[in-house]
């Protein structure tokens, strides 16, 4: 049976961090599916400073396919999924770009082609979403985030996604840096959809290093502070509490002044000052966090730091 392959050039960006045991299996399956359906494609593996033999395994695999276009983007130091994937997408030249944040496959590979077909229906971003239950921490994060943000689309746990070249160009034009890709995609103004699939196997619990956990926690906190109005709501709530408490304290102080010895007002004044300063410091801490994140994004942080790009095949 002859299959008419798609003419669009496809880029696949794969995040790699200490995946020497699984990377070849992933690349074999992805490469076979791409080869069956597309005339031209490239695979870009972003090595986020792996300390194992992931890079050697990738080279070993692609050396068996000299006709394929493949690259390894080596990050200078561990920078996490977001910056690493930004580097990979920037290196991609495809009409459509797949983003694989992880290499664990719990889906029928046909879903890869299915979301591509959806993208051809004038959708610029299409995500594949598993029907399996995500972690409790993820569910809490997305619920809090979506309930307190003004995104055009809600964000959620995704397995992988495909972007059109138009989506990539749009994101670049409106964002100097992309601290959290999902939020940038949700607010880019282009058509977005998702394809749900039934998980065909349970993925084993991954051993996540302390470094990765810290990076993810920091990203979650910064995203909530930067892209939602939770901080504003908290500051407003604290302000109302301070005003209400100040009014009550004022009434109490006046009553003490009228009904008892004036010296007793000193205690009330001190309590008022203590509470007022406490509230002010809380608000200042929130404001300073805002400012520190904005300063980091605009002035301090580079988009990413690349050590080298190793071209496996032309």
C-alpha positions in Angstrom: 0.0 0.0 0.0 1.5 3.3 -1.1 1.0 6.2 1.3 1.1 9.8 0.0 3.4 11.5 2.4 2.8 15.0 3.6 4.8 17.8 1.9 5.1 20.2 4.8 8.5 20.2 6.5 8.2 19.0 10.1 10.5 19.8 13.0 10.4 17.7 16.2 12.0 19.2 19.3 12.7 16.7 22.1 13.7 17.7 25.7 16.5 15.4 27.0 17.8 15.3 30.5 19.4 12.1 31.8 17.3 9.8 29.6 20.0 7.4 28.4 17.8 4.4 29.2 14.7 5.5 27.2 15.9 7.9 24.5 16.7 5.4 21.8 13.3 3.6 22.2 11.6 7.0 21.9 13.6 8.1 18.9 13.0 4.8 17.1 9.2 5.1 17.4 9.0 8.8 16.6 11.4 8.5 13.6 9.5 5.6 12.2 6.2 7.4 12.4 7.6 10.5 10.9 9.2 8.6 8.1 5.9 6.9 7.3 4.0 10.1 7.0 6.3 13.0 6.0 8.7 13.5 3.1 10.9 15.9 5.0 11.5 16.3 8.7 14.2 17.0 11.3 14.6 15.9 14.8 16.2 18.3 17.3 17.2 16.9 20.7 17.8 19.6 23.4 20.3 18.2 25.9 19.7 20.1 29.1 23.2 19.4 30.6 22.7 15.6 31.0 25.2 13.9 33.3 24.7 10.5 31.8 25.2 9.0 28.3 22.1 10.5 26.7 24.1 12.4 24.1 26.1 9.3 23.1 22.9 7.3 22.8 21.4 10.0 20.5 24.4 10.0 18.3 24.5 6.3 18.2 20.9 6.2 17.0 21.2 8.8 14.3 24.5 7.5 12.9 22.4 4.6 11.7 20.3 7.0 9.6 22.8 9.2 7.7 20.0 10.5 5.4 18.0 12.0 8.3 18.3 15.6 9.4 19.1 15.6 13.1 20.7 18.0 15.6 21.6 18.1 19.3 21.4 21.5 21.1 23.6 21.4 24.1 22.7 23.8 26.9 25.6 25.4 28.8 24.1 24.5 32.2 20.9 23.0 33.5 18.2 25.5 32.6 14.9 23.5 32.8 12.3 22.6 30.3 11.0 26.0 29.4 14.3 27.7 28.4 15.6 24.5 26.8 12.5 24.0 24.7 12.7 27.7 23.7 16.2 27.0 22.4 15.1 24.0 20.4 12.1 25.8 18.8 14.3 28.7 17.9 16.6 26.2 16.1 13.7 24.5 14.3 13.0 25.4 10.6 9.9 23.4 10.0 6.5 24.6 8.8 5.1 22.8 11.8 7.0 22.1 15.1 6.3 19.3 17.5 7.2 19.9 21.1 7.9 16.8 23.2 8.6 17.9 26.8 9.2 14.3 27.9 10.0 11.0 26.1 7.6 8.7 27.9 5.1 7.2 25.5 1.7 6.2 26.9 -0.2 6.8 23.6 -0.9 5.2 20.2 1.6 6.8 17.8 -1.2 7.6 15.4 -2.1 10.5 17.8 1.0 12.3 16.5 -0.5 12.4 13.0 -4.0 13.1 14.3 -2.9 16.4 15.9 -1.1 17.3 12.7 -4.3 16.8 10.8 -6.1 19.0 13.3 -3.4 21.7 12.8 -4.3 21.7 9.1 -7.8 22.7 10.0 -6.6 26.2 10.7 -5.6 25.5 14.3 -2.2 27.0 15.1 -1.6 25.1 18.3 -2.9 21.6 19.0 -2.2 19.6 22.1 -2.4 15.9 22.9 -4.0 15.3 26.3 -4.2 12.0 28.2 -7.3 10.8 29.9 -5.2 9.5 32.8 -5.4 11.5 36.0 -2.6 14.0 36.5 -0.7 14.5 39.8 -2.6 16.2 42.6 0.0 19.1 42.7 -0.6 19.7 39.0 -4.3 19.7 39.3 -4.1 22.2 42.2 -1.8 24.4 40.2 -3.9 24.5 37.1 -7.1 25.1 39.0 -5.6 28.0 41.0 -4.0 29.4 37.8 -7.1 29.2 35.6 -9.4 30.6 38.3 -7.2 33.7 38.7 -6.0 34.5 35.2 -7.5 36.1 32.2 -6.2 33.8 29.6 -8.1 33.3 26.3 -7.8 29.6 26.8 -7.3 27.6 30.0 -4.1 25.7 30.5 -3.8 22.1 31.6 -1.5 19.0 31.6 -0.4 18.2 28.1 1.6 15.3 26.8 3.0 17.0 23.7 1.8 19.6 21.1 2.3 20.9 17.6 2.8 24.5 16.6 2.4 26.2 13.2 5.1 28.5 12.0 2.6 31.3 12.3 2.2 30.5 16.0 5.9 30.5 16.6 6.4 33.8 14.8 3.5 35.4 16.7 4.9 34.3 20.1 8.3 35.7 19.2 6.8 39.0 18.1 4.9 39.6 21.4 7.3 38.1 23.9 11.0 39.0 24.4 11.3 36.0 26.7 8.9 33.2 27.3 9.0 32.2 31.0 6.1 29.8 30.6 5.2 28.6 27.1 1.7 27.5 27.9 0.6 30.9 29.0 2.2 32.6 26.0 0.4 30.1 23.7 -2.9 30.6 25.5 -2.6 34.4 25.0 -1.2 34.6 21.5 -4.6 35.2 19.9 -4.5 32.3 17.5 -6.8 29.3 17.3 -6.0 26.5 19.8 -7.5 23.1 20.3 -6.7 19.7 21.9 -7.1 16.1 21.1 -7.8 13.7 24.0 -6.5 10.1 23.9 -6.9 7.1 26.0 -3.6 6.1 27.7 -2.6 2.7 26.6 -0.2 2.0 29.5 0.6 3.4 32.9 3.8 5.3 33.0 6.1 4.4 35.9 6.7 7.0 38.5 9.8 9.0 37.5 12.6 9.7 39.9 12.9 13.5 39.7 16.1 15.1 41.0 16.1 17.8 43.6 17.3 20.3 41.0 14.3 19.6 38.7 11.8 19.8 41.6 13.2 23.2 42.7 13.1 24.5 39.1 9.5 23.4 38.6 8.4 24.8 42.0 10.0 28.1 41.2 8.4 28.2 37.8 5.0 27.5 39.3 5.3 30.2 41.9 6.6 32.8 39.4 3.9 31.9 36.9 1.1 32.4 39.5 2.6 35.7 40.7 3.3 37.0 37.2 0.4 35.7 35.2 -2.5 35.8 37.7 -4.0 38.4 39.9 -3.7 36.4 43.1 -1.1 38.8 44.5 -3.3 41.8 43.8 -6.2 40.1 45.5 -4.1 39.2 48.5 -2.8 42.8 48.7 -6.3 44.2 48.4 -7.6 41.8 51.1 -4.8 42.8 53.4 -5.5 46.5 52.8 -9.2 46.0 53.7 -8.2 44.1 56.9 -5.8 46.9 57.8 -8.4 49.6 57.2 -11.1 47.7 59.1 -8.7 47.0 62.0 -7.6 50.6 62.0 -11.2 51.8 62.3 -11.9 49.4 65.2 -8.7 50.4 66.9 -9.6 54.1 66.5 -13.0 53.5 68.0 -11.5 51.6 70.9 -8.8 54.3 71.4 -11.5 57.0 71.6 -13.6 55.0 74.0 -10.5 54.4 76.2 -9.7 58.1 76.1 -13.3 59.1 77.1 -13.8 56.4 79.7 -10.4 55.7 81.3 -7.0 57.2 81.9 -5.3 58.5 78.7 -2.1 56.6 79.4 -3.9 53.4 78.4 -4.0 54.6 74.8 -0.3 54.0 74.5 -0.9 50.2 74.3 -3.6 50.6 71.6 -1.3 52.9 69.6 1.5 50.4 69.8 -0.7 47.5 68.7 -2.0 49.6 65.8 1.5 50.5 64.7 2.6 46.9 64.9 -0.3 45.6 62.8 0.0 48.4 60.3 3.7 47.8 59.8 3.1 44.1 59.5 0.5 44.7 56.7 2.7 47.2 54.9 5.6 44.7 54.9 3.4 42.0 53.5 2.3 44.2 50.7 5.9 45.4 50.1 7.1 41.8 49.9 4.5 41.0 47.2 5.4 44.2 45.3 9.1 43.4 45.5 8.5 39.8 44.2 6.7 41.3 41.2 9.6 43.7 40.6 12.3 41.1 41.0 10.6 38.8 38.5 10.1 41.6 36.0 13.7 42.8 36.4 15.0 39.2 36.0 12.9 38.7 32.8 13.8 42.0 31.2 17.3 42.8 32.3 19.0 39.9 33.9 18.0 36.6 32.3 19.2 35.7 28.8 16.7 33.8 26.8 18.9 30.8 27.2 22.6 29.8 27.1 23.8 27.4 24.4 27.1 25.7 24.8 27.2 24.2 21.3 25.0 22.8 18.5 26.2 19.4 17.3 25.0 18.7 13.7 24.7 14.9 13.3 23.6 14.8 9.7 23.2 17.4 7.0 
